[in-house]
Amino acid sequence: MRCVTQRIGNGIRRFSASAAKQRSWVEYDEASSFPVQNIPFGVFSSAANGPRCATAIGNNAVDLCVLADAGLLSDLPFSASAAFRQPTLNAFMGLDRKAWVATRARLQELLAVDGDDRLRRDEELCAAALRPFQEISMHLPAKIGDYTDFYASREHATNVGIMFRGRDNALQPNWLHLPVGYHGRASSVVVSGTPIARPRGQVAKDKTDQTKGSIYSDCKLLDYELEMGVFVGGSPPPLGRPIKVEEAEDYIFGYVILNDWSARDIQPWEYVPLGPFTAKNFATTISPWVITPEALEPFVCPTSAVVQTDPEVLPYLRDPNYTSYDLKLAVDLETPAADGTTVTRIAETNFKHMYWTARQMLAHHSVTGCSFNPGDLYGSGTISGTIDNSEGKSINYGSLLEQCWRGANDIPLKDGGTRKFIRDGDNVIMHGHCQGDGFRIGFGDCAGVVLPAGSLDNAPTKGSEGSSAVMKDIVLSSYWRSSCSWRVRIALAYHGVPFENKPVHLVEGKQHTPEYLENENGMGQVPSFTFTDETGKHHTVTQSLAIIDLLDSFHGGMRSGYLVPPADGTTAGALLRTRALQIAEVINSGTQPLQNLSVMKSVKVADVQGQEVDGKGFASAALSTGMAVCEKLVGQAQGHFAAGNALTVADVCLVPQLYNARRFGIDMSQYPNLLRVEAACSELPCFKVAHPDSQPDAQSA
């Protein structure tokens, strides 16, 4: 394989000249983020399995545990089964670069059209190893022990400095001498798709006179910060021994897109004299796939500064390969609209707009002898470009603070609206890719929808980890398009519970076989839910709401909240519980049963508002009535979700029912509140993985 030598400054990089010619036997188009040239690493779960280590190819996750168990990774210089049988990548991250590079090369060999064909020719193994994205949920790639955020883009630091200190004093005296950073909160780093509750805290009562004190308030100036995150790996030096800038690359496992959410109105009051605190600790979102330096290597380019000679940095920070990557970054803002949502591209920038490199950040972070662990994370700081039009405005800025210039400018949206800062219901979606010749190296989305302040106030604490209740060997007998089965799939995904999906074909009457009636569901319906408890006793439960309540009883408060809100002794809690159950029962008891196939077949003729209709017309009328009642109830709740600002069983029942309403030709434009809730739920991983089209027994329409 021919290699090309690329010299940039004093550094030398080598990469394969045939990278553009690599092809995989897995089908994908040129715009795919995950071609065979990429081979990222991440963690996913499915309906059948809990968190698993994976790579990605095209639109599929590739289960590395399956490959290891099949002996396809046996030539690697470590135990692949042991490393990849973990729910995080920390064990793999703790190996050295030689192991990472060897693993990536082996996976490329297995996935390349002209490579080892043992995976490709084994259909059963392919089906087990390759999991379509629509069937899985992504998780944080690592257990993050520590998180640090830097401030390394000169363009961004200059812009913010001009706003607050004027052009002559834009950069603080130390900024060009060291990478400025602060320690963040690893506990609030979340994976893409996790909703973010608007923060609350202290803000100055009078921003022009801070001697007047503060008030407790919702954040009014919520912002995103477009950054790159860097995961640390290898066996870093022990406490007391700094990492040299020349060796820093050996401890960089890979990169993710990172959104370090920021409460702009909370920060000015609290940050003197020790820097950011609660304005920055409430949430940091990252993309789920970690992209390796080897995948990015063909896209090495000079930084926007090119050199660091004015001033020259101290010897321990002199990077012999002072470069960045030609990595295109963008931010889309998805905003609520009367007929759904509108997506507006509001920012485009590039990772080359960095003054301090990832290697310099790591070297400076450790200069005092600070030690690291595999899975530690640090952020680049907001990445901004330069002003690109005569009005002094720029789409190249990596934050709304810069784009609206501290509130002076409106940011236009595609639907005619405007923004200065983020509103409730807005979904911030960050993207990034390096463009090659006929392929691209992508990262996947880094996204988060903003919920109203207080949305999670009734969420349970993590106080039930010591429960002795056990639920294992779970089997869900279901039909792909059954709304009752769909509800249970949502609840299982919400609680992160693995299960076996056992299809029951309703149209073919499989629910009426003597064996099914005797052992599964005597009503001849789906779903049927079976499991084994901690004593080995086998249990069968039917009726979707009963199963959801059972899952809450076993898993609520441990890894998630409760879909049926618990009675917490407060009026607000009682009303939330009542609204959730009321909406759920309007659907479960008063609407959904009337559209069942057995009911439609039984109703030969019915009177609906003075007109004779058949069974389908009867069901359609019942659906319209139920949707109208739900529309009113959801409107009265005035929340982000059906019953309020918390996800509940009401949403779990509502979304499948809207799907059914469309099947019956109901005009959904009559129900804007229901469509709004449906759009909010559709962003959540538990709803995506439970969708009928993602089920193994799904049929084309």
Buried (B, 14 or more C-beta within 10 A) or exposed (E): EEEEEBEBBEEEBEBBEEBEEBBBBBEBEEEBBBBBBBBBBBBBBBBEBEBBBBBBBBBBBBBBBBBBBBEBBEEBEBEBBEBBBBBBBBBBBBBBBEBBEBBBEBBBBBBBEEBEEEBBEBEEBBEBBBBEBEBBBBBBBBBBBBBBBBBBBBBBBBBBBBBEEEEEEBBEEEBBBBBBBBBBBBEBBBBBBBBBBBBBBBBBBEEEEEEEEBEEBBBBBBBBBBBBBBBBBBEBBEEEEBBBBBBBBBBBBBBBBBBBBBBBBBBBBBBEEEBBBBBBBBBBBBBBBBBBBBBBBBBBBBBBBEEBEEEEBEEBBBBEBBBBBBBBBBBBBBBBBEEEBBBBEBBBBBBBBBBBBBBBBBBBBBBEEBBBBBBBBBBBBBBBBEBEEEEEBBBBBBBBBBBBBBEEBEBEBEBEBEBBBBBBBBBBBBBBBBBBEEBBBBBBBBBBBBBBBBBBEBBBEEEBEEEEEEBEEBBBBBBBBBBBBBBBBBBBBBBBBBBEBBBBEBEEEBBEEEEBEEEBBEEBBBBBBBBBBEEEEEEBBBBBBEBBBBBBBBBBBBEBBBBBBBEEEEEEBEBBBEBBBBBBBBBBEBBBBBBBEBBBEEBEEBEBEEEEBEBBBBBBBBBBBBBEBBBEBBEEBEBBBBBBBBBBBBBBBBBBBBBBBEEBEBEBEEBBBBBBBBBBBEBBBBBBBBBBEBBEBEEEE
